[in-house]
Amino acid sequence: MGILIKIVEKKTARGKSNNKYSFLNFSQPGIFDIRYRSGLHRRFVLDEIRRLTTKLIYTCDRKRTKAFKIKEAKRWMEAIRRNAPLLDGFFHDEPAWRKKMLVWCEKMLVQSGN
């Protein structure tokens, strides 16, 4: 899902509230440039890593899923190599995940032929 950024509360004419929620997720540009805060970002990053590195069993379009994972592997590899603030802080707290992500990125890029 993502990290909750903002809640906008609006009231209808009858007094009912319609809350609008804004979430931050990994598909948005610049996500890796956020400064890492352990309590807020640890679970967010860990869930994304686990989602990327697990095999999807039930997929409708395997080619599209593979292309998505290759694209994500390129983004993550670039962010890891440039020591992006979000990942740098996460890997400082969880050093074992850095090696796992680098291995996964290399594996995906070798499969794609890039």
C-alpha positions in Angstrom: 0.0 0.0 0.0 2.5 2.7 1.1 3.1 5.3 3.7 0.3 7.6 4.6 1.3 11.2 3.7 -1.8 13.2 4.1 -5.5 13.0 5.1 -7.8 15.6 3.7 -11.1 15.6 5.4 -14.1 17.0 3.5 -17.7 17.3 4.7 -20.7 16.9 2.5 -23.6 19.3 2.6 -25.3 16.9 5.1 -22.4 16.8 7.4 -20.9 13.4 6.4 -17.2 13.3 6.2 -15.4 12.0 3.1 -11.7 11.4 4.0 -9.2 11.4 1.1 -6.0 9.6 1.8 -2.6 10.2 0.0 -0.1 7.4 0.1 3.6 7.3 -0.9 4.7 4.2 -2.8 7.7 2.9 -4.7 6.2 3.7 -8.1 6.6 7.4 -7.6 9.8 9.2 -8.8 12.1 10.4 -6.1 11.1 7.8 -3.5 14.7 6.7 -2.9 15.7 10.3 -2.1 13.7 10.5 1.1 15.7 10.4 4.3 15.3 7.1 6.1 13.6 6.9 9.5 13.6 3.5 11.0 10.2 3.5 12.7 8.4 4.9 9.7 10.2 3.3 6.7 11.6 -0.1 7.8 8.4 -2.1 7.3 7.6 -0.1 4.1 11.0 -1.0 2.5 11.1 -4.6 3.8 7.6 -5.3 2.4 8.7 -4.0 -1.0 11.8 -6.0 -1.1 10.0 -9.2 -0.2 7.3 -8.4 -2.8 10.0 -8.0 -5.5 12.1 -11.0 -4.7 9.4 -13.6 -4.3 8.2 -15.5 -7.3 4.6 -14.7 -8.4 2.7 -18.0 -8.7 -0.6 -16.8 -10.1 0.0 -14.2 -12.8 -2.2 -13.5 -15.9 0.6 -12.1 -18.0 4.0 -13.5 -17.2 5.9 -11.4 -19.8 4.5 -8.2 -18.4 5.4 -9.3 -14.8 8.9 -10.2 -15.9 9.4 -6.9 -17.7 8.1 -5.0 -14.6 10.6 -6.9 -12.4 13.5 -6.1 -14.8 12.6 -2.5 -14.8 12.4 -2.4 -11.0 15.7 -4.3 -10.8 17.3 -1.5 -12.8 15.9 1.2 -10.6 16.9 -0.6 -7.4 20.4 -1.3 -8.7 20.9 2.3 -9.6 19.6 3.5 -6.2 21.8 1.0 -4.3 24.9 2.0 -6.3 24.4 5.7 -5.7 23.7 5.2 -2.0 20.2 6.7 -2.1 19.3 8.0 1.4 16.3 5.7 1.9 18.2 2.6 1.0 21.4 3.6 2.6 19.7 4.0 6.0 17.8 0.8 5.6 20.9 -1.2 4.6 22.7 0.4 7.6 20.1 -1.1 9.9 19.7 -4.4 7.9 23.1 -5.1 6.2 22.1 -8.7 5.1 19.4 -7.3 2.8 21.9 -5.3 0.8 23.7 -8.4 -0.5 20.4 -10.2 -1.2 19.1 -7.2 -3.2 22.3 -6.9 -5.2 22.2 -10.6 -6.0 18.5 -10.4 -7.0 19.2 -7.3 -9.2 22.1 -9.0 -10.9 20.1 -12.1 -11.5 17.2 -10.2 -13.1 19.5 -8.1 -15.3 21.4 -11.2 -16.5 18.1 -12.9 -17.4 17.1 -9.9 -19.4 20.4 -9.8 -21.3 21.3 -6.2 -20.1 
